[in-house]
Amino acid sequence: VMTGHWEFTYGDEEVIRNIAEFQGAFVAQNVRVREEALFDYRFEDFAGFDEDSGLAFEPYVIKEVGGIKVAVIGQAFPYTPIANPSRFIPDWTFGIEDGRMQEIVDRVREQEKPGVVVVLSHNGMDVDLKLASRVSGIDVILGGHTHDGVPAPIRVENSGGKTLVTNAG
């Protein structure tokens, strides 16, 4: 399972092609198709696109790991259009989208009934810590982007309990 960051510098057509060939799941709850692009969206046949929600990619995937149902929600790099030329991804919006994250966590917990909810994030450690404090129901955030060496997960309290946050280093 992966989410995105530098992949978007290849441009939207290559991103869609690469994801279609990927032998895994690409998830990103925070990449939406611009409203004006929905009318003649070039990738409407892409399997991950959901016209009703406007999401360009599947927001999550369910995996079975050691007999436990695990939900993995994707959080692509939220500042992609700032860090890269937006002409590479003209039809997509990005952002942290913590409100949508809460909606997806709630829906996944209610409908899928996983044993564990994991967020695979490319936010960076500071943003992951803030996200963990604002969104309840996430068990673990496995983060990247800032490459912080985190020798042990950081426990973040939130209104629903706690979330463990770590970074790939």
Secondary structure as the mmCIF struct_conf table of DSSP 4:
data_model
#
loop_
_struct_conf.conf_type_id
_struct_conf.id
_struct_conf.beg_label_comp_id
_struct_conf.beg_label_asym_id
_struct_conf.beg_label_seq_id
_struct_conf.end_label_comp_id
_struct_conf.end_label_asym_id
_struct_conf.end_label_seq_id
STRN STRN1 MET A 2 MET A 2
BEND BEND1 HIS A 5 HIS A 5
HELX_RH_3T_P HELX_RH_3T_P1 TRP A 6 TYR A 10
HELX_RH_AL_P HELX_RH_AL_P1 ASP A 12 GLU A 21
BEND BEND2 GLN A 23 GLY A 24
STRN STRN2 PHE A 26 PHE A 26
TURN_TY1_P TURN_TY1_P1 GLN A 29 ASN A 30
STRN STRN3 ARG A 32 VAL A 33
HELX_RH_3T_P HELX_RH_3T_P2 GLU A 35 ASP A 40
TURN_TY1_P TURN_TY1_P2 ARG A 42 ASP A 45
BEND BEND3 PHE A 46 PHE A 46
TURN_TY1_P TURN_TY1_P3 ALA A 47 GLY A 48
STRN STRN4 ASP A 50 ASP A 50
TURN_TY1_P TURN_TY1_P4 GLU A 51 GLY A 54
STRN STRN5 LEU A 55 LEU A 55
BEND BEND4 ALA A 56 PHE A 57
BEND BEND5 PRO A 59 PRO A 59
STRN STRN6 TYR A 60 VAL A 65
TURN_TY1_P TURN_TY1_P5 GLY A 66 GLY A 67
STRN STRN7 ILE A 68 GLN A 75
TURN_TY1_P TURN_TY1_P6 PRO A 78 TYR A 79
HELX_RH_AL_P HELX_RH_AL_P2 THR A 80 ALA A 83
BEND BEND6 ASN A 84 ASN A 84
HELX_RH_3T_P HELX_RH_3T_P3 SER A 86 PHE A 88
BEND BEND7 ILE A 89 ILE A 89
TURN_TY1_P TURN_TY1_P7 PRO A 90 ASP A 91
STRN STRN8 TRP A 92 THR A 93
HELX_RH_AL_P HELX_RH_AL_P3 ASP A 98 GLN A 111
TURN_TY1_P TURN_TY1_P8 GLU A 112 GLU A 112
BEND BEND8 GLY A 115 GLY A 115
STRN STRN9 VAL A 116 SER A 121
BEND BEND9 ASN A 123 ASN A 123
HELX_RH_AL_P HELX_RH_AL_P4 MET A 125 ARG A 134
BEND BEND10 GLY A 137 GLY A 137
STRN STRN10 VAL A 140 GLY A 143
BEND BEND11 HIS A 145 THR A 146
STRN STRN11 GLY A 149 GLY A 149
BEND BEND12 PRO A 151 ALA A 152
HELX_LH_PP_P HELX_LH_PP_P1 PRO A 153 PRO A 153
STRN STRN12 ILE A 154 ASN A 158
TURN_TY1_P TURN_TY1_P9 SER A 159 GLY A 160
STRN STRN13 GLY A 161 ASN A 167
STRN STRN14 ALA A 168 ALA A 168
#
